[in-house]
Amino acid sequence: MARIVGVIAEYNPFHAGHAHHLRQARKAAGADYVVVIMSTCFTQRGDPAILSPAQRVCMALSCGADAVFALPAVWAVRDAEHFALGGTAILSGIGCDALSFGSEMQDLSLLQATATMLEKPDSAFSDAVRAGMSTGIPYPAAAAKAAEDHLPGARSLLSQPNSTLAICYLRSLLRLGSPMEVVPVLREAAYHDTTLGDALPSATALRGAILRGDWRSVQRAMPVEAYAILKSAAADDSLHLPDALDSALLYRLRTMTESEYSALPDVSEGIEYRLMKAAAEATSREDLLSLAKTRRYPYARLSRLATHALLGMDDRLLHSLPLPDCAWLLGFRRDASPLLNELSRRSKLRIIS
């Protein structure tokens, strides 16, 4: 029986670090096939992807993936917990044997213990979190402090973006009761590095180099096949520039009613009024987020709210779709066609291509 490992990714865009992860995931899991669940037009932080889903799928299939499925926006443009839940639910639903993710730490026992503590908190931990929040600090900081008090080393994990996401994946497996094995791969470069060096790149640094036109640095940071697809997109003028949807977003926000603002997902503590006020004054998306951002309302949360508004996604929609009920196939390698037969046999989800 074929062995299948799954990966959840954005590939915005695909770079050498992603290729390294796919190779290591296949090797460490002893897998015959690698399946990727990928966000489509918008990313987890709410930003539009720099390339189309089709172009990013071609990159992944050219550089180590055997099939790519969509992570729809109702899970992709969410906090880390729901992003992870949507991706793991699809991988588990189609019958993958293992899940692989990048992490700044490979100590799986500590990752799993932290995930269990957060997913199934005892009364002492819950009381410690509430006590922290009563002092005015936000939930993530209060949870990190309480976690460290109960499990030394947990706070460090929760301060690292990939390890935090890894813990969300593990929490999702617990919530779903999924039997998938877990294969962590050490993350060897900083997630939000802004410059490209000799180490494996960050997507943030790579996008910056692309937008600056630093093609020599970009080429060094990408597999040959992925770079060819990127250059072709640039030549065709099909890169999505960061400000391309600014006018549409500001128009949408300025014409929304107060009740539509209040219906946006995860709205609380008057955040909708701050976003509404910023929309009336802003001249661009970045300006909007800068005006609205505070310690209490961080950039990523506001960015997701803006994208929810642009796409017409409200709280009712998200609550009506707690888990994916199908798997959207975006692409597969021709020489991996036996994989599709295997997935069709295993899958508890309807597979749509």
SULWOFEN-V759618 format. One record per backbone hydrogen bond with DSSP energy under -1.0 kcal/mol. NH is the residue of the N-H (numbers start at 0). CO is the residue of the C=O. If there is no record, write none. Layout:
nh: <NH	NH>
co: <CO	CO>
This chain:
nh: <4	5	6	8	15	18	19	20	21	22	23	24	25	26	27	28	30	31	32	34	35	36	37	38	42	45	48	55	56	57	58	59	60	61	64	65	66	67	68	69	70	74	75	76	77	82	83	84	85	86	87	88	89	90	91	92	93	95	96	97	98	99	100	102	107	110	111	112	113	114	115	116	117	118	119	125	126	127	128	129	130	131	132	133	134	135	136	141	142	143	144	145	146	147	148	149	150	153	156	157	159	163	164	165	166	167	168	169	170	171	172	173	174	175	176	177	180	182	184	186	192	205	206	207	208	209	210	211	213	214	217	218	219	220	226	227	228	229	230	231	232	233	234	235	236	237	239	243	245	248	249	250	251	252	253	254	260	261	262	263	266	270	273	274	275	276	277	278	279	281	287	288	289	290	291	292	293	301	302	303	304	305	306	307	308	309	310	312	314	317	318	319	326	328	329	330	332	335	336	338	340	341	342	343	344	345	346	347	351>
co: <32	97	34	36	220	14	15	16	17	18	19	20	21	22	23	24	25	2	2	4	66	6	68	8	46	42	40	51	52	53	54	55	56	57	59	33	33	330	35	327	37	71	71	72	75	78	79	80	81	82	83	84	85	86	87	88	89	90	3	3	180	5	182	184	105	106	107	108	109	110	111	112	113	114	115	121	122	123	124	125	126	127	128	129	131	132	131	137	138	139	140	141	142	143	144	145	146	150	152	153	156	159	160	161	162	163	164	165	166	167	168	169	170	171	172	172	96	98	100	102	189	201	202	203	204	205	206	207	208	212	213	214	215	216	222	223	224	225	226	227	228	229	230	231	233	232	49	240	242	244	245	246	247	248	249	250	256	257	258	260	263	267	269	270	271	272	273	274	275	277	283	284	285	286	287	288	296	297	298	299	300	301	302	303	304	305	306	307	262	313	314	315	349	351	67	67	65	332	333	335	336	337	338	339	340	341	342	92	326>
